[in-house]
Amino acid sequence: MLFILKKFIGGLLLPLPFLLLMMGAALCLLWFTRWQRSAKALLSVSWLVLLLISLQPVADKMLKPIEEVYPTWRGSEKVEYIVVLGGGYTWNPDWAPSSNLINNSLPRVTEGIRLWQENPGAKLIFTGARAMTNPVSTAEAGARVAESLGVPRSDIITLDSPKDTEEEAAAVAKAIGQQPFLLVTSASHLPRAMIFFQHAGLHPLPAPSNQLAIESPLNPWERIIPSPLWLSHSDRAIYETLGRIWQWMKGSSGEPGQ
């Protein structure tokens, strides 16, 4: 129940639902009360914030400081395990396997496979529980995609009980103990994930994937026209900030190791 409540409240605090709620409140004030100036101010501020966080320079400036904590893994240290954290997914057997990994999941899996190829003999560990209405777990979905891309099932381990990052850390600790391993997750999620895994007494080596904040050249119109793509980058930055606040409130808040 606490997990569902956390997801529900956290979801409402993300930019789009939160700003839509603010705009809805402003419209109610405009139509049904005499607080016209307050309603206009609330509506104007909400609209302006939505506009700004839908622009590439603003969105990626919010996201970049979170993503750049850890660089892409190019180390030479050999490992026996590569842990790929679960993310968004569904499972439709009629689709191409990779189509079932949505949002941040596919880049995590592909980076995990790249690192597996660089570490012959290593085991790929996929984590993540089953969604409430899905017969396949997040971990199993990632494993099936990896298998479809040439990873033998004998090199894959699935941990399909954890529902969030803290539980994933505990499950990995139980499965492999104190051995160093590559921890693969989205670049924006990695600083928070490292804290959970280090707090569990583990020795993860950070391997970010799915970097989103763009510094390379873009067409001028892409920088000045609002887009749901840039809004999703702002959403990611705020999601991770809220997650870090929740982590601090729960008392698991050391600084991520370098």
DRENDO-1510 file (C-alpha; in Angstrom, 1 decimal, always signed):
<recs>
REC; n; res; u; v; w
REC; 1; MET; +0.0; +0.0; +0.0 .
REC; 2; LEU; +2.8; +2.4; +0.9 .
REC; 3; PHE; +4.5; +1.6; -2.5 .
REC; 4; ILE; +1.3; +2.4; -4.4 .
REC; 5; LEU; +0.7; +5.6; -2.4 .
REC; 6; LYS; +4.3; +6.7; -3.0 .
REC; 7; LYS; +3.9; +6.2; -6.7 .
REC; 8; PHE; +0.6; +8.0; -6.8 .
REC; 9; ILE; +1.6; +11.1; -4.8 .
REC; 10; GLY; +5.0; +11.2; -6.6 .
REC; 11; GLY; +3.2; +11.0; -10.0 .
REC; 12; LEU; +1.0; +14.0; -9.1 .
REC; 13; LEU; +4.0; +16.1; -8.2 .
REC; 14; LEU; +5.6; +15.7; -11.6 .
REC; 15; PRO; +5.5; +18.7; -13.9 .
REC; 16; LEU; +2.7; +18.0; -16.2 .
REC; 17; PRO; +0.1; +16.6; -13.8 .
REC; 18; PHE; +1.0; +19.2; -11.2 .
REC; 19; LEU; +0.8; +22.2; -13.6 .
REC; 20; LEU; -2.5; +20.9; -15.0 .
REC; 21; LEU; -3.9; +20.7; -11.5 .
REC; 22; MET; -2.7; +24.3; -10.9 .
REC; 23; MET; -4.4; +25.4; -14.2 .
REC; 24; GLY; -7.5; +23.5; -13.3 .
REC; 25; ALA; -7.6; +25.3; -9.9 .
REC; 26; ALA; -7.1; +28.6; -11.6 .
REC; 27; LEU; -10.0; +28.0; -14.0 .
REC; 28; CYS; -12.3; +27.0; -11.1 .
REC; 29; LEU; -11.4; +30.3; -9.3 .
REC; 30; LEU; -12.1; +32.2; -12.5 .
REC; 31; TRP; -15.5; +30.6; -13.2 .
REC; 32; PHE; -16.8; +30.1; -9.7 .
REC; 33; THR; -15.3; +32.7; -7.4 .
REC; 34; ARG; -14.5; +36.4; -7.1 .
REC; 35; TRP; -10.8; +35.8; -6.8 .
REC; 36; GLN; -10.2; +36.9; -10.4 .
REC; 37; ARG; -6.7; +38.4; -9.9 .
REC; 38; SER; -5.4; +35.4; -8.0 .
REC; 39; ALA; -6.8; +33.0; -10.6 .
REC; 40; LYS; -5.3; +35.0; -13.5 .
REC; 41; ALA; -1.9; +35.0; -11.7 .
REC; 42; LEU; -2.0; +31.3; -10.9 .
REC; 43; LEU; -3.0; +30.5; -14.5 .
REC; 44; SER; -0.3; +32.7; -16.0 .
REC; 45; VAL; +2.5; +31.4; -13.8 .
REC; 46; SER; +1.4; +27.7; -14.5 .
REC; 47; TRP; +1.4; +28.4; -18.2 .
REC; 48; LEU; +4.7; +30.1; -18.2 .
REC; 49; VAL; +6.4; +27.4; -16.2 .
REC; 50; LEU; +5.0; +24.7; -18.5 .
REC; 51; LEU; +6.3; +26.7; -21.5 .
REC; 52; LEU; +9.8; +27.1; -20.0 .
REC; 53; ILE; +10.3; +23.5; -19.0 .
REC; 54; SER; +9.2; +22.4; -22.5 .
REC; 55; LEU; +12.2; +24.3; -24.0 .
REC; 56; GLN; +15.5; +22.4; -24.7 .
REC; 57; PRO; +17.9; +24.9; -23.0 .
REC; 58; VAL; +15.9; +25.0; -19.8 .
REC; 59; ALA; +15.1; +21.3; -19.6 .
REC; 60; ASP; +18.6; +20.1; -20.3 .
REC; 61; LYS; +20.1; +22.6; -18.0 .
REC; 62; MET; +18.0; +21.1; -15.2 .
REC; 63; LEU; +18.9; +17.5; -16.2 .
REC; 64; LYS; +22.6; +17.8; -17.0 .
REC; 65; PRO; +24.0; +18.3; -13.4 .
REC; 66; ILE; +22.3; +15.1; -12.4 .
REC; 67; GLU; +23.5; +13.1; -15.4 .
REC; 68; GLU; +27.1; +14.2; -15.4 .
REC; 69; VAL; +27.9; +12.8; -11.9 .
REC; 70; TYR; +29.3; +9.6; -13.5 .
REC; 71; PRO; +30.8; +9.3; -17.0 .
REC; 72; THR; +30.2; +6.5; -19.4 .
REC; 73; TRP; +32.0; +3.4; -18.2 .
REC; 74; ARG; +35.2; +2.9; -20.2 .
REC; 75; GLY; +37.3; +1.2; -17.5 .
REC; 76; SER; +39.4; -1.9; -18.0 .
REC; 77; GLU; +38.5; -3.6; -14.7 .
REC; 78; LYS; +37.0; -7.0; -15.4 .
REC; 79; VAL; +33.9; -8.0; -13.5 .
REC; 80; GLU; +31.9; -11.2; -13.1 .
REC; 81; TYR; +28.5; -9.5; -12.8 .
REC; 82; ILE; +26.7; -6.7; -14.7 .
REC; 83; VAL; +23.5; -5.5; -13.0 .
REC; 84; VAL; +20.9; -3.8; -15.2 .
REC; 85; LEU; +18.1; -2.1; -13.2 .
REC; 86; GLY; +14.6; -2.4; -14.4 .
REC; 87; GLY; +12.5; +0.4; -15.8 .
REC; 88; GLY; +9.4; +0.9; -17.9 .
REC; 89; TYR; +8.1; -2.1; -19.8 .
REC; 90; THR; +5.1; -4.0; -21.1 .
REC; 91; TRP; +4.9; -7.5; -22.6 .
REC; 92; ASN; +3.1; -8.1; -25.9 .
REC; 93; PRO; +4.4; -11.4; -27.5 .
REC; 94; ASP; +3.2; -10.1; -30.9 .
REC; 95; TRP; +5.7; -7.2; -30.8 .
REC; 96; ALA; +9.4; -7.2; -31.6 .
REC; 97; PRO; +11.0; -8.0; -28.2 .
REC; 98; SER; +12.8; -4.7; -27.9 .
REC; 99; SER; +9.5; -2.8; -28.4 .
REC; 100; ASN; +8.4; -4.1; -24.9 .
REC; 101; LEU; +11.1; -2.0; -23.2 .
REC; 102; ILE; +9.7; +1.5; -23.0 .
REC; 103; ASN; +11.1; +4.8; -21.7 .
REC; 104; ASN; +14.5; +4.2; -20.1 .
REC; 105; SER; +14.6; +0.4; -20.2 .
REC; 106; LEU; +15.9; -0.3; -23.7 .
REC; 107; PRO; +19.1; +1.9; -23.4 .
REC; 108; ARG; +19.8; +0.2; -20.1 .
REC; 109; VAL; +19.6; -3.2; -21.6 .
REC; 110; THR; +21.7; -2.4; -24.7 .
REC; 111; GLU; +24.4; -0.8; -22.5 .
REC; 112; GLY; +24.3; -3.9; -20.3 .
REC; 113; ILE; +24.9; -6.1; -23.4 .
REC; 114; ARG; +27.8; -3.9; -24.5 .
REC; 115; LEU; +29.5; -4.3; -21.2 .
REC; 116; TRP; +28.8; -8.0; -21.2 .
REC; 117; GLN; +30.5; -8.3; -24.5 .
REC; 118; GLU; +33.6; -6.6; -23.0 .
REC; 119; ASN; +33.6; -8.9; -20.0 .
REC; 120; PRO; +33.6; -12.5; -21.4 .
REC; 121; GLY; +32.2; -15.0; -18.9 .
REC; 122; ALA; +30.3; -12.3; -16.9 .
REC; 123; LYS; +26.7; -12.8; -15.9 .
REC; 124; LEU; +24.0; -10.3; -16.7 .
REC; 125; ILE; +21.6; -9.7; -13.8 .
REC; 126; PHE; +18.2; -8.1; -14.6 .
REC; 127; THR; +16.1; -6.8; -11.7 .
REC; 128; GLY; +12.5; -5.7; -11.3 .
REC; 129; ALA; +9.2; -7.0; -10.2 .
REC; 130; ARG; +6.1; -7.8; -12.2 .
REC; 131; ALA; +3.7; -4.9; -12.9 .
REC; 132; MET; +0.3; -5.4; -11.2 .
REC; 133; THR; -1.5; -6.5; -14.4 .
REC; 134; ASN; +1.5; -8.0; -16.3 .
REC; 135; PRO; +2.3; -11.7; -16.3 .
REC; 136; VAL; +6.0; -11.0; -17.1 .
REC; 137; SER; +8.3; -9.2; -14.7 .
REC; 138; THR; +10.5; -6.3; -15.6 .
REC; 139; ALA; +13.6; -8.5; -15.0 .
REC; 140; GLU; +12.2; -11.2; -17.3 .
REC; 141; ALA; +11.3; -8.7; -20.1 .
REC; 142; GLY; +14.9; -7.4; -20.0 .
REC; 143; ALA; +16.2; -11.0; -20.0 .
REC; 144; ARG; +14.1; -11.9; -23.1 .
REC; 145; VAL; +15.3; -8.9; -25.0 .
REC; 146; ALA; +18.9; -9.7; -24.2 .
REC; 147; GLU; +18.4; -13.3; -25.2 .
REC; 148; SER; +16.9; -12.1; -28.5 .
REC; 149; LEU; +20.1; -10.1; -29.1 .
REC; 150; GLY; +22.4; -13.0; -28.6 .
REC; 151; VAL; +23.0; -13.3; -24.9 .
REC; 152; PRO; +22.7; -17.0; -23.9 .
REC; 153; ARG; +20.2; -17.7; -21.2 .
REC; 154; SER; +22.9; -19.4; -19.2 .
REC; 155; ASP; +24.6; -16.0; -18.8 .
REC; 156; ILE; +21.4; -14.3; -17.5 .
REC; 157; ILE; +20.1; -14.1; -13.9 .
REC; 158; THR; +16.7; -12.5; -13.1 .
REC; 159; LEU; +15.8; -11.0; -9.8 .
REC; 160; ASP; +12.1; -10.4; -10.2 .
REC; 161; SER; +10.9; -9.6; -6.6 .
REC; 162; PRO; +12.2; -6.0; -6.1 .
REC; 163; LYS; +9.7; -3.2; -6.6 .
REC; 164; ASP; +12.1; -0.3; -6.3 .
REC; 165; THR; +15.8; +0.6; -6.2 .
REC; 166; GLU; +16.2; +0.0; -2.5 .
REC; 167; GLU; +14.8; -3.5; -2.8 .
REC; 168; GLU; +16.9; -4.1; -5.9 .
REC; 169; ALA; +20.0; -3.3; -3.9 .
REC; 170; ALA; +19.0; -5.8; -1.2 .
REC; 171; ALA; +18.2; -8.5; -3.8 .
REC; 172; VAL; +21.6; -8.0; -5.5 .
REC; 173; ALA; +23.4; -8.2; -2.1 .
REC; 174; LYS; +21.7; -11.5; -1.4 .
REC; 175; ALA; +22.5; -12.9; -4.9 .
REC; 176; ILE; +26.2; -12.0; -5.3 .
REC; 177; GLY; +27.5; -10.8; -1.9 .
REC; 178; GLN; +30.4; -8.3; -1.8 .
REC; 179; GLN; +31.8; -8.8; -5.3 .
REC; 180; PRO; +32.3; -5.7; -7.4 .
REC; 181; PHE; +29.9; -5.4; -10.3 .
REC; 182; LEU; +28.9; -2.9; -13.0 .
REC; 183; LEU; +25.7; -1.1; -12.1 .
REC; 184; VAL; +23.8; -0.1; -15.2 .
REC; 185; THR; +20.9; +2.3; -15.1 .
REC; 186; SER; +19.9; +5.7; -16.5 .
REC; 187; ALA; +22.5; +8.4; -16.0 .
REC; 188; SER; +19.9; +10.5; -14.2 .
REC; 189; HIS; +19.0; +7.6; -11.9 .
REC; 190; LEU; +22.5; +6.4; -11.2 .
REC; 191; PRO; +23.5; +8.9; -8.4 .
REC; 192; ARG; +20.5; +7.9; -6.3 .
REC; 193; ALA; +21.0; +4.2; -7.2 .
REC; 194; MET; +24.6; +4.3; -6.1 .
REC; 195; ILE; +23.6; +5.6; -2.7 .
REC; 196; PHE; +21.2; +2.7; -2.2 .
REC; 197; PHE; +23.7; +0.1; -3.3 .
REC; 198; GLN; +26.5; +1.5; -1.3 .
REC; 199; HIS; +24.2; +1.8; +1.7 .
REC; 200; ALA; +23.6; -1.9; +1.3 .
REC; 201; GLY; +27.3; -2.6; +1.7 .
REC; 202; LEU; +27.9; -3.3; -1.9 .
REC; 203; HIS; +30.7; -2.2; -4.3 .
REC; 204; PRO; +29.0; -1.0; -7.5 .
REC; 205; LEU; +31.0; +0.4; -10.4 .
REC; 206; PRO; +28.9; +3.1; -12.0 .
REC; 207; ALA; +27.9; +2.5; -15.6 .
REC; 208; PRO; +25.4; +5.1; -16.8 .
REC; 209; SER; +23.2; +4.7; -19.9 .
REC; 210; ASN; +20.4; +6.7; -21.5 .
REC; 211; GLN; +22.0; +10.1; -21.3 .
REC; 212; LEU; +19.4; +12.7; -22.3 .
REC; 213; ALA; +20.7; +16.2; -21.7 .
REC; 214; ILE; +22.0; +17.4; -25.1 .
REC; 215; GLU; +25.2; +19.5; -25.5 .
REC; 216; SER; +25.9; +18.7; -29.1 .
REC; 217; PRO; +24.6; +20.9; -31.9 .
REC; 218; LEU; +20.9; +21.1; -32.6 .
REC; 219; ASN; +18.9; +23.0; -35.3 .
REC; 220; PRO; +18.0; +26.5; -34.0 .
REC; 221; TRP; +14.2; +25.7; -34.1 .
REC; 222; GLU; +14.7; +22.7; -32.0 .
REC; 223; ARG; +16.0; +24.9; -29.2 .
REC; 224; ILE; +13.2; +27.5; -29.3 .
REC; 225; ILE; +10.0; +25.5; -30.1 .
REC; 226; PRO; +8.4; +23.8; -27.1 .
REC; 227; SER; +8.3; +20.0; -27.4 .
REC; 228; PRO; +7.1; +17.1; -25.3 .
REC; 229; LEU; +10.6; +15.6; -25.7 .
REC; 230; TRP; +12.1; +18.5; -23.7 .
REC; 231; LEU; +9.2; +18.3; -21.2 .
REC; 232; SER; +10.1; +14.7; -20.6 .
REC; 233; HIS; +13.7; +15.8; -19.8 .
REC; 234; SER; +12.4; +18.2; -17.2 .
REC; 235; ASP; +10.1; +15.5; -15.9 .
REC; 236; ARG; +13.1; +13.2; -15.5 .
REC; 237; ALA; +15.1; +15.9; -13.6 .
REC; 238; ILE; +12.2; +16.6; -11.2 .
REC; 239; TYR; +11.5; +12.9; -10.8 .
REC; 240; GLU; +15.0; +12.2; -9.6 .
REC; 241; THR; +15.0; +15.3; -7.4 .
REC; 242; LEU; +11.8; +14.1; -5.7 .
REC; 243; GLY; +13.4; +10.6; -5.4 .
REC; 244; ARG; +16.5; +12.1; -3.8 .
REC; 245; ILE; +14.4; +14.0; -1.3 .
REC; 246; TRP; +12.4; +10.8; -0.4 .
REC; 247; GLN; +15.7; +9.0; +0.0 .
REC; 248; TRP; +17.0; +11.6; +2.4 .
REC; 249; MET; +13.8; +11.5; +4.4 .
REC; 250; LYS; +14.1; +7.8; +4.8 .
REC; 251; GLY; +17.7; +8.2; +6.1 .
REC; 252; SER; +19.6; +6.5; +3.3 .
REC; 253; SER; +21.4; +9.7; +2.2 .
REC; 254; GLY; +25.1; +9.5; +2.0 .
REC; 255; GLU; +26.9; +11.3; -0.8 .
REC; 256; PRO; +27.4; +9.1; -3.9 .
REC; 257; GLY; +30.9; +7.6; -4.1 .
REC; 258; GLN; +33.2; +8.9; -6.8 .
</recs>
